[in-house]
Amino acid sequence: MVKKSVLAAALVAAAALTLSACGGSDNDSKKPIADVSMEAKTKAATVLDQPFTKPNLVLTDTHGKKYDLREKTKGRPTLIYFGYTNCPDVCPLIMSNIAIAKKSLPEADRDKLQVVFVTTDPERDTPSSLGSWLKSQDPSFTGLTGDFPTIQAGARQIGIGIDAPKKEKDGTIVSMHGSQVIAFSPKTDQGYVLYSEDTTPDDYTKDLPKLIKGEKP
């Protein structure tokens, strides 16, 4: 359902990673979202040659309070993902994989790691419903909602494309969005590592201790 392709030229260190949306049919999910230059790629992680600046996002958390993303996560290792709670497959899987890996960390490191889930379907993902959904994944995860244009603009700041939710012929509502997780360094507050939907709990378990220190996986 979610596809990616890596375009690389011989003897050229940089490559382009084409990311695509998730949450719809195979035909819908082939739209290119972003081309990201990378410095190096391991089995799971793509270390970006040009890190992203943390999105300038001020939204509402699951307690109904204002949440300034840059302010709240400054100097803290942070994973950011854009998705929606009614997603039938990719979103819950990604959040579950991160939650499983986080449990393997020492308590001190678990307290440092920030996992932020920003909804791409704010009309249905109210603070209350978003909070209930994330609680079943990991109560420490931060959920954010707000108006769609603000969320879309914030996603674009880190190369993630999202479309406004739309109703399919069968009546279901689909939110098309990029499926990557971006890791932000506690040292620079920049997004320097990218993970795809194929990343496993073991992959995250291996990389999280380094990400928490701001190191390259």
Secondary structure, DSSP 8 states (H G I E B T S, - for coil): ----EEEE-TT-S-EEEEEEEESS-TTGGG-EEEEEEEEEE-SSEEEEEEEEE----EEEETTS-EEEHHHHHTTS-EEEEEE-TT-SSHHHHHHHHHHHHHHTS-HHHHHH-EEEEEES-TTT--HHHHHHHHHHH-TT-EEEE--HHHHHHHHHTTT--B---EE-TTS-EE--EE--EEEE-TTT-EEEEEE-TT--HHHHHHHHHHHHHT---
